[in-house]
Amino acid sequence: MLLPKCCATIKPEPKQHVEMAEETREVRGRIPKDLKIAFEIACARLEATQTAALEEAIRDWLQKKESSEK
């Protein structure tokens, strides 16, 4: 038996793109208190997560070191 259109169930669209979660690891270190505070303030002001900012800083540092070796 067919249901009238007003009573038919609507199935959600299948997801076209499913992102895989990237495996992560924790990094620890000690920095001067004033640098930590400045970092926290900058992240808040820029609405950036500290994780994203640290990842960017590490990538920039690696790129800088790799280019200085050439």
FIVEX-763254 format. One record per residue: residue number from 1; residue in three letters; x, z, y of N, C-alpha, C in turn. Coordinates in steps of 0.001 Angstrom, whole numbers, always signed. Atoms other than C-alpha are relative to their C-alpha. Last residue first. Example, Ala and Ser with C-alpha at 12.3 -4.5 7.8 and 13.67 -1.06 7.14 Angstrom:
<recs>
(2,SER,(-820,-60,-1190),(+13670,+7140,-1060),(-770,+730,+1090))
(1,ALA,(+890,+0,-1190),(+12300,+7800,-4500),(+900,+0,+1200))
</recs>
This chain:
<recs>
(70,LYS,(-316,+1446,+100),(+69765,+1710,+23695),(+1119,-393,+914))
(69,GLU,(-956,+215,+1084),(+69724,+5495,+23254),(+454,-1449,-77))
(68,SER,(-1323,-380,-494),(+68092,+6015,+26665),(+1079,-185,-1064))
(67,SER,(-505,+1049,-905),(+65055,+3984,+25537),(+1380,+358,+546))
(66,GLU,(-284,+1217,+757),(+64489,+6237,+22506),(+577,-1084,+900))
(65,LYS,(-1204,-228,+796),(+64777,+9405,+24597),(+402,-1232,-793))
(64,LYS,(-1129,-137,-921),(+62275,+8179,+27192),(+1312,+162,-768))
(63,GLN,(-267,+1347,-508),(+59843,+7015,+24496),(+1226,+13,+923))
(62,LEU,(-596,+795,+1090),(+60085,+10388,+22749),(+383,-1393,+466))
(61,TRP,(-1344,-525,+236),(+59495,+12259,+26020),(+709,-804,-1085))
(60,ASP,(-836,+445,-1118),(+56502,+10050,+26902),(+1449,+441,-201))
(59,ARG,(-196,+1449,+166),(+54989,+10619,+23426),(+908,-558,+1101))
(58,ILE,(-931,+187,+1117),(+55550,+14373,+23753),(+281,-1475,-228))
(57,ALA,(-1334,-432,-424),(+53965,+14486,+27207),(+1029,-224,-1111))
(56,GLU,(-532,+987,-949),(+50962,+12433,+26091),(+1426,+350,+410))
(55,GLU,(-292,+1209,+779),(+50409,+14685,+23059),(+598,-1085,+894))
(54,LEU,(-1223,-238,+774),(+50729,+17754,+25260),(+383,-1219,-816))
(53,ALA,(-1125,-2,-934),(+48175,+16393,+27723),(+1323,+228,-727))
(52,ALA,(-233,+1381,-435),(+45719,+15509,+24956),(+1202,-86,+928))
(51,THR,(-490,+761,+1153),(+46062,+18968,+23384),(+330,-1424,+397))
(50,GLN,(-1423,-299,+111),(+45729,+20678,+26755),(+609,-751,-1173))
(49,THR,(-288,-1091,+929),(+42422,+18914,+27172),(+1505,+232,-27))
(48,ALA,(-702,+464,+1204),(+42023,+16872,+30311),(+188,+1194,-926))
(47,GLU,(+990,+0,+1086),(+39509,+17551,+33089),(+584,-611,-1270))
(46,LEU,(+124,+1388,+457),(+42173,+16605,+35661),(-1044,-176,-1101))
(45,ARG,(+277,+847,-1163),(+41785,+19918,+37519),(-250,-1448,-413))
(44,ALA,(+1360,-297,-451),(+41559,+21858,+34236),(-397,-919,+1160))
(43,CYS,(+934,+495,+1017),(+44652,+20169,+32810),(-1444,+223,+431))
(42,ALA,(+18,+1466,-70),(+46564,+20709,+36050),(-978,-584,-1013))
(41,ILE,(+724,+375,-1218),(+45608,+24400,+36146),(-113,-1512,+103))
(40,GLU,(+1412,-325,+206),(+46681,+24958,+32530),(-846,-427,+1201))
(39,PHE,(+526,+939,+992),(+49992,+23159,+33112),(-1497,+228,-216))
(38,ALA,(+138,+1290,-690),(+50712,+25125,+36306),(-603,-1053,-935))
(37,ILE,(+1130,-133,-925),(+50025,+28370,+34407),(-245,-1319,+733))
(36,LYS,(+1234,-72,+790),(+52320,+27355,+31546),(-1224,+54,+910))
(35,LEU,(+232,+1358,+496),(+55089,+26314,+33957),(-1292,-56,-811))
(34,ASP,(+490,+796,-1128),(+54816,+29646,+35806),(-275,-1448,-419))
(33,LYS,(+1372,-346,-355),(+55058,+31571,+32511),(-540,-885,+1114))
(32,PRO,(+156,-996,-1070),(+58248,+29819,+31399),(-1473,+171,+400))
(31,ILE,(-338,+587,-1299),(+57943,+27903,+28104),(-156,+1090,+1055))
(30,ARG,(+60,-928,-1141),(+57901,+29027,+24475),(+470,-727,+1249))
(29,GLY,(-1230,-154,-753),(+57104,+26775,+21554),(-209,+982,+1138))
(28,ARG,(-127,-1240,-775),(+54525,+25929,+18950),(+1331,+18,+728))
(27,VAL,(-1348,-106,-558),(+53324,+22640,+17498),(+32,+1265,+855))
(26,GLU,(-172,-885,-1148),(+50264,+22501,+15209),(+1464,+25,+412))
(25,ARG,(-840,-1168,+282),(+49685,+19542,+12933),(+140,+809,+1292))
(24,THR,(-751,-635,-1080),(+47071,+16797,+12956),(+818,+1169,-522))
(23,GLU,(-568,-1263,+457),(+45578,+14303,+10513),(+875,+576,+1110))
(22,GLU,(-1450,+56,+187),(+43645,+11648,+12383),(+497,+1375,-430))
(21,ALA,(-690,-1074,-710),(+39900,+11774,+11861),(+1485,-75,-326))
(20,MET,(-624,-943,+911),(+38648,+8400,+10696),(+724,+1059,+833))
(19,GLU,(-1399,-313,-259),(+36349,+6687,+13114),(+495,+1020,-1016))
(18,VAL,(-226,-1412,+278),(+33150,+5205,+11750),(+1483,+266,+180))
(17,HIS,(-1419,-357,-36),(+32169,+1898,+13297),(+127,+1501,-211))
(16,GLN,(-829,+1186,+146),(+28878,+121,+12670),(+1472,+359,-122))
(15,LYS,(-1140,-16,-913),(+26835,+3242,+12057),(+887,-1195,-287))
(14,PRO,(-1249,-486,+608),(+23658,+2344,+10232),(+1122,-58,+1018))
(13,GLU,(-960,+1089,+196),(+20621,+2034,+12471),(+1245,+559,-684))
(12,PRO,(-1043,+167,-1022),(+18165,+4885,+12003),(+933,-1147,-369))
(11,LYS,(-1300,-431,+504),(+15182,+4299,+9711),(+1042,-200,+1097))
(10,ILE,(-1090,+793,-578),(+11795,+4146,+11355),(+1298,+570,-520))
(9,THR,(-1190,-777,-339),(+8838,+5388,+9345),(+1088,-939,+507))
(8,ALA,(-1199,+352,+759),(+5642,+3392,+9518),(+1161,+880,+430))
(7,CYS,(-322,-1068,+944),(+2579,+5149,+10868),(+1274,-272,-793))
(6,CYS,(-53,-1280,-712),(+1970,+3096,+14022),(+420,+1142,-920))
(5,LYS,(-1247,-135,-768),(+2908,-78,+12171),(+117,+1355,+689))
(4,PRO,(+73,+661,-1302),(+34,+415,+9696),(+1289,+269,+780))
(3,LEU,(+459,-867,-1085),(+1186,+1543,+6263),(-135,-805,+1278))
(2,LEU,(-752,+65,-1245),(+1374,-932,+3432),(-602,+936,+1031))
(1,MET,(+838,+0,-1178),(+0,+0,+0),(+885,+0,+1245))
</recs>
